Amino acid sequence: MQIGQVIRKYRKAKNLTQEEMAGRLGVTAPAVNKWENGNSFPDITLLAPIARLLEISLDELLSFREELKAEEIGAIVCEVNSKLKEETYEEAFRWAQKKLEQYPNCAELILSVAVVLDAWRMAKEKHAAERYDDVISQWYIRALESNDENIRTRAADALFGFYQRKEQYGKAEECLLYFSGQNPERKRKQAVIYSKTGRRDEAYQAYEELLFSGYQMIAGELSG
């Protein structure tokens, strides 16, 4: 959502006309109309007064905190996929990067786009995959900051795979902190780290615990 759309949305929510808003800000009604239609932007000195008038934060005014609907996120991800099929990886990557700059706090979008681009580069851009390591890993890390536990867990899972491929097992192990202690995936991934780093006894123990917990679950289901 552009700043003009934000202004229109909150102006109407406060039941203000364009003329009334213009009068309170000391500008003309046509100026407000141009903002809302995207034909011009407010002067930087007016941003704080506009936010106060509309009773929103500057972040909200500038769309930094806007969350997208699931359908909108899906549409963007589909567009990224289409571009990856029709254009070069670099072109699709840059398009996606610019799109994420418009919604820097939408963790679901950041994670979804990062996963798609990460998977495509491993399959199609192996010769130049490392060029994108820093950006994609930073997107995963940003998704880890989400307040949504599901997003954090998925981001940790993706980042675990990223570090495992790079054989950075210490960093991969740190990702496990984002998994619930009751999540069997945490134990399984820990066993993988143990086996990759030569801690065979710990790996055996972790796998035995997984098998035992799985047996208990199956036995309980059968008896039920």
Secondary structure, DSSP 4 states (H G I P E B T S, - for coil): --HHHHHHHHHHHTT--HHHHHHHHTS-HHHHHHHHTTSS---GGGHHHHHHHHT--HHHHTTTTPPPPHHHHHHHHHHHHHHHHHS-HHHHHHHHHHHHHHSTT-HHHHHHHHHHHHHHHHHH-GGGGGGGHHHHHHHHHHHTT-S-HHHHHHHHHHHHHHHHHTT-HHHHHHHGGGS-TT-HHHHHHHHHHHHHTT-HHHHHHHHHHHHHHHHHHHHHHHH-
